[in-house]
Amino acid sequence: MEISGAFSPDNSATQVRAAASHVHGQTVRSNQFYELIVILFAAAIFLAGVLSPPSLMDDVDAAQAQVARTMLTSGDWVTGRLDGVIFLDKAPLKYWMTVICYKVFGVHDWAARLPGALAAILLAWVMVRFGRWAFSPRTGFYAGLIVATCVGLFLFTRIVIPDVILTLSITLCLWSFLRALDETEAHPKRWA
């Protein structure tokens, strides 16, 4: 059975990656410029969404923020609690990130939404790098812009839920997996 498709060893993306490994300073600067544009664009969208109304909208938002607040006040960062009842509905990473934001910025509704917004900005940057690695710098730039302007992602950063953080984690895992399997990768064990 012959392998064909986007990630076959003999496709044009592999040739692009091989050619891109011998780039000059101009191409590197343009790649960094693409990354900077996407990061600034995503930051303007997602951080503005964090700072603008509405406040915590419903019981899901309030519950997620309250669990993090209880972790902050009780000092128990292992077991989430909501009104004294153990609350293990979500993984604790989101709560830990929110508690850190509470410690740095104080307990505010925008501080509860900040981890999701930062994860969305990081996701847009990762998509630039992933798209550039897999296809071309222009494709990576467009992928990052698409993620930065995605309405669903914008709405998820305005609600205190861990979906954006999960999406970022899955994207990083997939990229690492594909880089580890790439035959042209100089250091595949770094990605494993």
Secondary structure, 3 states (H helix, E strand, C coil): CCCCCCCCCCCHHHHHHHHHCCCCHHHHHHHHHHHHHHHHHHHHHHHHHHHCCCCCCCHHHHHHHHHHHHHHHHCCCCCCEECCEECCCCCHHHHHHHHHHHHHHCCCHHHHHHHHHHHHHHHHHHHHHHHHHHCCHHHHHHHHHHHHCCHHHHHHHCCCCCHHHHHHHHHHHHHHHHHHHCCCCCCHHHHC
